[in-house]
Amino acid sequence: MNSAATARAQFLFDFGSPNAYLGHKVVPQIEARTGARFEYVPILLGGLFKLANNRSPIEAFAAIPNKLAYERLEMQRFITRHGLAAFKFNPHFPVNTLQVMRGAVAAQQLGCFERYVNTVFAAMWERALKMDDPATIADVLTQAGLDAQRLMQTAQEPAVKARLLENTQAAHDRGAFGAPTFFVGDEMYFGKDRLHEVEEAIGRA
């Protein structure tokens, strides 16, 4: 999950977004076709919502049942198109992702970022676990062969907390308002349904 050699492709994510999980599962296909490598950037979605005066679709469209039904339909179409049958909607949604997002920054420092990301996304959207419970987080990380104690301790360091806030502020400053957000160079693309345009942009670059 490093910067692309041909074009800087970035994926701004929060584990609490089901669409970020779905995008994460498709990114390797784009990497295989283009030779690009996506740089994963942890952000705090709740913080970005506050900065951008945004709300989640479930909240924003609560009074528009047809809109929510259509969003679910499009999600199912995406799941079917890309063969993502392992996806399960998390019954604990919305999940407070502060600890696991700080953990992602800690994992970058500790050199286990890719395994951490794969593990937490799977726990959230395949195993449907309550990933704001510290005991559950520790169990999930340990089962994956990660040093849960070290990760969780590092996640509490002031520099890690500050980095997550800086990532979130920088995302807003670049125009982001939700997750998943993708950048190819300075061009922004929002949502998993823009991944074909992301791939085209990488190809042009």
C-alpha positions, 0 to 999 in steps of 0.5 A, a space after each residue: 500500500 505505497 505510492 504509485 510509481 506511475 501516478 500517486 493514487 491515494 485511498 482515504 478511508 475509515 473502517 466504519 464505512 461499508 463502502 470503504 470496505 467494498 472499495 478496499 476489496 476492489 483496489 487490488 484489482 485496479 493495482 493488478 491491471 495498472 501497476 499502480 500502488 494505492 497509498 492508504 491514508 487513515 482518516 477519522 470519518 466522524 471528524 471529517 463529517 464535522 469539518 465538512 458539515 456532512 452526515 452519513 447517508 443513513 442519517 441524511 436520507 432518513 426521511 427518504 425511504 426510497 433513497 435509502 432503498 436505492 442506496 442498498 440496491 446499488 450496494 448489492 449491485 456492486 457486491 454482485 459485480 465484484 464477487 464480494 459475497 463475504 460482505 455482511 452488514 455490521 449489526 453494530 453500525 454505526 461503530 465508533 472507529 476512533 481506536 481502530 483508526 488510531 491503531 491504523 496510524 500505529 500500525 504504519 509506525 510499527 510496520 504491520 499496516 497492510 495486515 492490520 488494515 485487512 484484519 480490521 476491515 474483515 472483522 468489521 464487514 465480514 465477521 460483523 464484530 463490535 470493533 469499538 470494544 477494546 476486548 474484541 479489538 485485542 482478540 481480533 488482532 491477536 488472532 491475526 498474529 499481530 501484537 495487540 498490546 503494542 498496537 493498542 499502546 502505540 495508538 494512545 501516543 500523542 503523536 499518533 493521535 495528532 497524525 490522525 487528526 492531521 490526516 483528517 484536516 488535510 483531507 478536508 482541506 483538499 475537498 474531501 467530505 466523506 469516505 471512501 475518497 480517492 485522489 489521483 494526483 490532485 484529482 478527487 473522486 468520491 465513493 466506490 462507484 467512482 473507481 472506474 474513473 480512478 482507474 482511467 485517471 491512473 491510466 492517463 497519468 
